[in-house]
Amino acid sequence: MLQSLPDVRASLGHAVTREPGSQAHWSRMAERGSGLGLALILGCYRLLGPVAVRLLLYPAVLYFFVVVTRARRASLDYLRRVAAVQGQGWQPGWRDSLKHMMAFAVSSADKIGAWLGKVDVSRIEFPERAAFERTLASGQGAVLVGAHLGNLEMLRAVASQSAVPINAVVYTRHAERFNRTLAAASAGFNVNLLHVQSLGPDTAVLLKEKVEKGELIVIVGDRVPPVEQGHSRRVSVVDFKGAKAAFPQGPFILAALLECPAYLFFCLPERGGYRVHFELFAERIQLPRRERDARLQLLVQRYAQRLEAYCLTAPLQWFNFFDFWQAEPPAEASTRTP
């Protein structure tokens, strides 16, 4: 939904496919399957509860761990980078990688609960709730930039008492089918999944209308979108956990085009529940043409620094099981901005 659609589909019984070569794009790692597996898991959750769903997901994740060596290597690479930054003598091994993937199974079960409206909001700590509610009450929409970290779907739970619609920008052709399946399963499902090929003028006009109505736009900032024919991809290569990594410029270009505040939104497990982290990133993002590239580089670097800080507090909660630190962005990527 709001995050990790290909990953969640894989854990819900969809076949994982990989293209030859060492640097296949994340969006091509899980493309097969129908809504049947998701519908079965949703039905199981409603009938038997979250514990039963976790028991179903554990074997799927274990199979994923054993069979998909690329994901296992990526997990271990990430954990070793975390250990190097922390500098506490931790030497991650395959057991830590398995724990990492099992944490994803637990998070996936909680995502399903959020989709079905089964979350106990008393288990969610939200120290910045007053600021979040002021944002909703202002009538001015906002862009919320998240990540494949923790459980971004808890946004539905914390916003459930408000009538403000949530629009999630996703880069997957399966978004509409996925959205219909969830809407059929839960009458209260109020997240609109917007599949986009690129953040072009048509997309900006649509989202501008939504922001002017006071709606929220949610987008993740830690995955470079796939390239569609006739479109370019804008990325910045910045420092992240001691090495260079490509991050999308799209969330920040979008916030500039929409002329609205941009916030960071993360939700991490804590003390048997969740803790929401909500912080202002920028009241307004301005990108003068002559300074556009330099400003975008600074914005993306600042986002990467904040993401790294949160990853260090909960290392097993970052769910990107692919080679994130490629030496160079994929050949079809473009670091140019208009």
RODO-2510 file (C-alpha; in nm, 4 decimals, decimal comma):
residues 338
     n   res          X          Y          Z
     1     m     0,0000     0,0000     0,0000
     2     l     0,1821     0,3121     0,1162
     3     q     0,5108     0,1273     0,1014
     4     s     0,6852    -0,1825    -0,0285
     5     l     0,4132    -0,3073    -0,2610
     6     p     0,6405    -0,5448    -0,4545
     7     d     0,7923    -0,6771    -0,1309
     8     v     0,4550    -0,7285     0,0351
     9     r     0,3186    -0,9070    -0,2699
    10     a     0,6165    -1,1412    -0,2600
    11     s     0,5553    -1,2248     0,1054
    12     l     0,1844    -1,2832     0,0393
    13     g     0,2486    -1,5751    -0,1900
    14     h     0,3428    -1,4088    -0,5181
    15     a     0,6259    -1,5588    -0,7153
    16     v     0,9500    -1,3652    -0,7124
    17     t     1,1038    -1,3118    -1,0521
    18     r     1,4476    -1,1772    -1,1269
    19     e     1,6023    -1,0608    -1,4463
    20     p     1,9490    -1,1748    -1,5436
    21     g     2,2363    -0,9562    -1,4380
    22     s     2,3469    -0,8249    -1,1027
    23     q     2,1622    -0,4936    -1,1018
    24     a     1,7975    -0,5666    -1,1859
    25     h     1,5730    -0,2817    -1,0780
    26     w     1,3699    -0,3394    -0,7601
    27     s     1,0394    -0,2910    -0,9456
    28     r     1,1096    -0,6041    -1,1536
    29     m     1,1734    -0,8316    -0,8559
    30     a     0,8095    -0,9309    -0,7915
    31     e     0,5755    -0,8903    -1,0804
    32     r     0,3718    -1,2110    -1,1047
    33     g     0,0624    -1,3175    -0,9162
    34     s    -0,2979    -1,2163    -0,8768
    35     g    -0,5143    -1,0733    -0,6031
    36     l    -0,6132    -1,4241    -0,4906
    37     g    -0,3182    -1,4659    -0,2536
    38     l    -0,3835    -1,1266    -0,0980
    39     a    -0,7555    -1,2000    -0,0620
    40     l    -0,6781    -1,5305     0,1133
    41     i    -0,4392    -1,3637     0,3561
    42     l    -0,6911    -1,0865     0,4290
    43     g    -0,9602    -1,3493     0,4939
    44     c    -0,7276    -1,5397     0,7245
    45     y    -0,6545    -1,2240     0,9213
    46     r    -1,0238    -1,1468     0,9641
    47     l    -1,1094    -1,5010     1,0735
    48     l    -0,8036    -1,6034     1,2752
    49     g    -0,6237    -1,2825     1,3628
    50     p    -0,2688    -1,1493     1,3313
    51     v    -0,0933    -1,4427     1,5000
    52     a    -0,2225    -1,6855     1,2377
    53     v    -0,1155    -1,4516     0,9577
    54     r     0,2337    -1,4279     1,1007
    55     l     0,2527    -1,8068     1,1104
    56     l     0,1596    -1,8101     0,7428
    57     l     0,4142    -1,5451     0,6531
    58     y     0,7086    -1,6969     0,8397
    59     p     0,7443    -1,9959     0,6008
    60     a     0,7140    -1,7635     0,2994
    61     v     0,9884    -1,5388     0,4329
    62     l     1,2065    -1,8389     0,5252
    63     y     1,1687    -1,9670     0,1697
    64     f     1,2561    -1,6205     0,0417
    65     f     1,5650    -1,6185     0,2652
    66     v     1,6868    -1,9567     0,1439
    67     v     1,6061    -1,9270    -0,2266
    68     v     1,6620    -1,5607    -0,3146
    69     t     2,0330    -1,5289    -0,2519
    70     r     2,0426    -1,1731    -0,3892
    71     a     1,8020    -1,0557    -0,1188
    72     r     1,9986    -1,2354     0,1504
    73     r     2,3236    -1,0750     0,0364
    74     a     2,1583    -0,7332     0,0211
    75     s     2,0262    -0,7709     0,3749
    76     l     2,3665    -0,8711     0,5077
    77     d     2,5366    -0,5877     0,3198
    78     y     2,2950    -0,3370     0,4708
    79     l     2,3381    -0,4737     0,8247
    80     r     2,7159    -0,4644     0,7950
    81     r     2,6995    -0,1022     0,6868
    82     v     2,4827    -0,0242     0,9888
    83     a     2,7328    -0,2005     1,2151
    84     a     3,0217    -0,0041     1,0651
    85     v     2,8437     0,3271     1,1265
    86     q     2,7441     0,2308     1,4807
    87     g     3,1023     0,1224     1,5577
    88     q     3,0014    -0,1061     1,8447
    89     g     3,1867    -0,4195     1,7350
    90     w     2,8746    -0,5874     1,5982
    91     q     2,9564    -0,8346     1,3202
    92     p     2,6286    -0,9289     1,1488
    93     g     2,5961    -1,2804     1,0084
    94     w     2,3309    -1,4873     0,8343
    95     r     2,1265    -1,5178     1,1571
    96     d     2,0944    -1,1401     1,1671
    97     s     1,9866    -1,1398     0,8044
    98     l     1,7186    -1,3981     0,8857
    99     k     1,6010    -1,1834     1,1783
   100     h     1,5855    -0,8902     0,9381
   101     m     1,3552    -1,0785     0,7023
   102     m     1,1448    -1,2165     0,9857
   103     a     1,0973    -0,8601     1,1094
   104     f     0,9555    -0,7916     0,7660
   105     a     0,7040    -1,0753     0,8147
   106     v     0,5881    -0,9232     1,1444
   107     s     0,5629    -0,5808     0,9831
   108     s     0,3638    -0,7268     0,6920
   109     a     0,1107    -0,8792     0,9311
   110     d     0,0711    -0,5429     1,1019
   111     k     0,0293    -0,3758     0,7608
   112     i    -0,2629    -0,6060     0,6893
   113     g    -0,4193    -0,5077     1,0203
   114     a    -0,3837    -0,1419     0,9259
   115     w    -0,5428    -0,2056     0,5838
   116     l    -0,8407    -0,3741     0,7527
   117     g    -0,8782    -0,1070     1,0201
   118     k    -0,7883    -0,3546     1,2952
   119     v    -0,5184    -0,1465     1,4625
   120     d    -0,5480    -0,0655     1,8313
   121     v    -0,4653     0,3053     1,8253
   122     s    -0,3826     0,2928     2,1973
   123     r    -0,0682     0,0995     2,0968
   124     i     0,0556     0,3878     1,8837
   125     e     0,2587     0,6609     2,0515
   126     f     0,2464     0,9868     1,8613
   127     p     0,4322     1,2659     2,0443
   128     e     0,3809     1,5055     1,7511
   129     r     0,0078     1,4378     1,7191
   130     a    -0,0861     1,8008     1,7924
   131     a     0,1324     1,9229     1,5055
   132     f    -0,0136     1,6579     1,2761
   133     e    -0,3703     1,7559     1,3668
   134     r    -0,2920     2,1237     1,3096
   135     t    -0,1714     2,0294     0,9634
   136     l    -0,4970     1,8455     0,8921
   137     a    -0,7089     2,1265     1,0339
   138     s    -0,5316     2,3973     0,8350
   139     g    -0,7134     2,3038     0,5161
   140     q    -0,3814     2,3209     0,3329
   141     g    -0,2591     1,9847     0,2114
   142     a     0,0915     1,8570     0,2597
   143     v     0,3433     1,6115     0,1207
   144     l     0,4526     1,3392     0,3612
   145     v     0,7801     1,1725     0,2666
   146     g     0,8275     0,8293     0,4177
   147     a     1,0475     0,5281     0,3491
   148     h     1,0438     0,1499     0,3438
   149     l     1,1123     0,1739     0,7145
   150     g     0,8926     0,0315     0,9870
   151     n     0,5219     0,0490     0,9134
   152     l     0,4136     0,3518     0,7127
   153     e     0,0610     0,2059     0,6937
   154     m     0,0034     0,3207     1,0520
   155     l    -0,0661     0,6584     0,8925
   156     r    -0,4144     0,5222     0,8234
   157     a    -0,4621     0,4479     1,1911
   158     v    -0,3462     0,7863     1,3189
   159     a    -0,5559     0,9662     1,0564
   160     s    -0,8632     0,7448     1,1023
   161     q    -1,0461     1,0057     1,3107
   162     s    -1,0146     1,2625     1,0344
   163     a    -1,2014     1,2833     0,7061
   164     v    -0,8903     1,4040     0,5244
   165     p    -0,8178     1,1703     0,2289
   166     i    -0,4746     1,0141     0,1913
   167     n    -0,3221     0,9797    -0,1556
   168     a    -0,0257     0,7451    -0,1906
   169     v     0,1962     0,7912    -0,4965
   170     v     0,3237     0,4517    -0,6114
   171     y     0,5310     0,3317    -0,9043
   172     t     0,3562     0,0031    -0,9787
   173     r     0,1069    -0,0967    -1,2466
   174     h    -0,0648    -0,3240    -0,9947
   175     a    -0,1750    -0,0365    -0,7699
   176     e    -0,5335    -0,0166    -0,8979
   177     r    -0,5937    -0,3910    -0,8598
   178     f    -0,4317    -0,3871    -0,5171
   179     n    -0,6459    -0,0895    -0,4142
   180     r    -0,9684    -0,2588    -0,5289
   181     t    -0,8871    -0,5738    -0,3331
   182     l    -0,8281    -0,3788    -0,0131
   183     a    -1,1333    -0,1568    -0,0622
   184     a    -1,3516    -0,4665    -0,1058
   185     a    -1,2084    -0,6172     0,2115
   186     s    -1,2563    -0,3067     0,4260
   187     a    -1,5393    -0,0572     0,3871
   188     g    -1,3319     0,1975     0,5780
   189     f    -1,0326     0,1762     0,3494
   190     n    -0,9728     0,5365     0,2455
   191     v    -0,6312     0,5424     0,0841
   192     n    -0,6177     0,6311    -0,2832
   193     l    -0,3251     0,4642    -0,4591
   194     l    -0,2044     0,6768    -0,7496
   195     h     0,0089     0,4928    -1,0023
   196     v     0,2419     0,7287    -1,1827
   197     q     0,5069     0,6761    -1,4481
   198     s     0,6832     1,0004    -1,3670
   199     l     0,6108     1,3221    -1,1826
   200     g     0,5190     1,5149    -1,4955
   201     p     0,2812     1,8084    -1,5551
   202     d    -0,0356     1,5940    -1,5654
   203     t     0,0493     1,4324    -1,2330
   204     a     0,1348     1,7699    -1,0795
   205     v    -0,2015     1,9186    -1,1831
   206     l    -0,3913     1,6245    -1,0335
   207     l    -0,2010     1,6379    -0,7059
   208     k    -0,2239     2,0187    -0,6908
   209     e    -0,6013     1,9895    -0,6910
   210     k    -0,5862     1,7409    -0,4068
   211     v    -0,3515     1,9549    -0,1981
   212     e    -0,5746     2,2597    -0,2473
   213     k    -0,8594     2,0525    -0,1002
   214     g    -0,6462     1,9883     0,2082
   215     e    -0,5600     1,6284     0,1229
   216     l    -0,2356     1,4505     0,2084
   217     i     0,0091     1,3240    -0,0529
   218     v     0,2302     1,0392     0,0665
   219     i     0,5410     0,9282    -0,1207
   220     v     0,8447     0,7264    -0,0207
   221     g     1,1883     0,8726    -0,0782
   222     d     1,4172     0,5709    -0,0614
   223     r     1,3588     0,4009    -0,3968
   224     v     1,4511     0,5273    -0,7396
   225     p     1,1399     0,4825    -0,9584
   226     p     1,1463     0,2604    -1,2643
   227     v     1,1941     0,4215    -1,6027
   228     e     0,9029     0,4139    -1,8437
   229     q     0,9439     0,4630    -2,2162
   230     g     0,9539     0,8312    -2,3044
   231     h     1,0290     0,9405    -1,9477
   232     s     1,3488     1,0207    -1,7624
   233     r     1,4345     0,9569    -1,4023
   234     r     1,5816     1,2200    -1,1741
   235     v     1,8150     1,1055    -0,8978
   236     s     2,0808     1,2429    -0,6689
   237     v     2,3768     1,0334    -0,5563
   238     v     2,4439     1,1150    -0,1912
   239     d     2,6205     0,9764     0,1152
   240     f     2,4265     0,7071     0,2974
   241     k     2,5796     0,4799     0,5602
   242     g     2,9359     0,5455     0,4555
   243     a     2,8938     0,5042     0,0791
   244     k     2,7270     0,6638    -0,2216
   245     a     2,3677     0,5690    -0,3042
   246     a     2,1086     0,6981    -0,5496
   247     f     1,7909     0,8558    -0,4098
   248     p     1,4984     1,0007    -0,6055
   249     q     1,4554     1,3761    -0,6361
   250     g     1,0849     1,3297    -0,7109
   251     p     0,9404     1,3821    -0,3602
   252     f     1,1114     1,7194    -0,3273
   253     i     1,0350     1,8338    -0,6805
   254     l     0,6738     1,7381    -0,6097
   255     a     0,6609     1,9400    -0,2876
   256     a     0,8050     2,2398    -0,4754
   257     l     0,5481     2,2097    -0,7546
   258     l     0,2602     2,1772    -0,5066
   259     e     0,3797     2,4764    -0,3012
   260     c     0,2927     2,3067     0,0252
   261     p     0,4776     2,1961     0,3389
   262     a     0,6830     1,8771     0,3315
   263     y     0,7062     1,6493     0,6340
   264     l     0,8932     1,3323     0,7165
   265     f     0,6770     1,0500     0,8482
   266     f     0,8138     0,7246     0,9931
   267     c     0,6564     0,4687     1,2243
   268     l     0,8796     0,2272     1,4161
   269     p     0,7926    -0,0560     1,6590
   270     e     0,8505     0,0314     2,0218
   271     r     0,7513    -0,1285     2,3541
   272     g     0,5034    -0,3727     2,2053
   273     g     0,3417    -0,1081     1,9877
   274     y     0,4493     0,1651     1,7485
   275     r     0,5900     0,5148     1,7762
   276     v     0,5154     0,7691     1,5045
   277     h     0,7853     1,0179     1,4094
   278     f     0,6507     1,3276     1,2353
   279     e     0,8814     1,6183     1,1623
   280     l     0,8725     1,9245     0,9430
   281     f     1,1159     1,8970     0,6541
   282     a     1,0384     2,2319     0,4878
   283     e     0,7575     2,4867     0,5054
   284     r     0,8136     2,5469     0,1339
   285     i     1,0633     2,4063    -0,1111
   286     q     1,1765     2,6513    -0,3753
   287     l     1,3884     2,5458    -0,6714
   288     p     1,5094     2,8483    -0,8713
   289     r     1,6283     2,7278    -1,2100
   290     r     1,9899     2,8381    -1,1660
   291     e     2,0178     2,6716    -0,8248
   292     r     1,7894     2,3741    -0,8855
   293     d     2,0521     2,1000    -0,9048
   294     a     2,2464     2,2244    -0,6022
   295     r     1,9338     2,2664    -0,3900
   296     l     1,8004     1,9242    -0,4831
   297     q     2,1332     1,7684    -0,3930
   298     l     2,1171     1,9317    -0,0496
   299     l     1,7548     1,8289     0,0049
   300     v     1,8147     1,4671    -0,0911
   301     q     2,1278     1,4528     0,1244
   302     r     1,9348     1,5896     0,4228
   303     y     1,6618     1,3302     0,3715
   304     a     1,9252     1,0531     0,3511
   305     q     2,0810     1,1747     0,6762
   306     r     1,7476     1,1685     0,8588
   307     l     1,6658     0,8254     0,7169
   308     e     2,0052     0,6968     0,8294
   309     a     1,9456     0,8271     1,1817
   310     y     1,6148     0,6410     1,2057
   311     c     1,7649     0,3250     1,0542
   312     l     2,0322     0,3285     1,3238
   313     t     1,7670     0,3323     1,5965
   314     a     1,5870     0,0312     1,4445
   315     p     1,8284    -0,1514     1,2084
   316     l     1,5977    -0,4464     1,1355
   317     q     1,3132    -0,2217     1,0197
   318     w     1,4494    -0,1041     0,6833
   319     f     1,2998    -0,3289     0,4157
   320     n     1,4901    -0,2847     0,0905
   321     f     1,6117    -0,6315    -0,0051
   322     f     1,8118    -0,5417    -0,3143
   323     d     2,1499    -0,3883    -0,3954
   324     f     2,0896    -0,0362    -0,2729
   325     w     2,4542     0,0771    -0,2947
   326     q     2,5273     0,0300    -0,6612
   327     a     2,8519     0,1943    -0,7649
   328     e     2,6609     0,4046    -1,0181
   329     p     2,2895     0,4638    -1,0812
   330     p     2,1438     0,2263    -1,3420
   331     a     2,2361     0,3282    -1,6946
   332     e     1,8856     0,4461    -1,7792
   333     a     1,8752     0,6813    -1,4808
   334     s     1,9267     1,0511    -1,5278
   335     t     2,0718     1,2902    -1,2733
   336     r     1,9702     1,5902    -1,4810
   337     t     1,6877     1,8174    -1,3779
   338     p     1,4778     2,0395    -1,6052
***
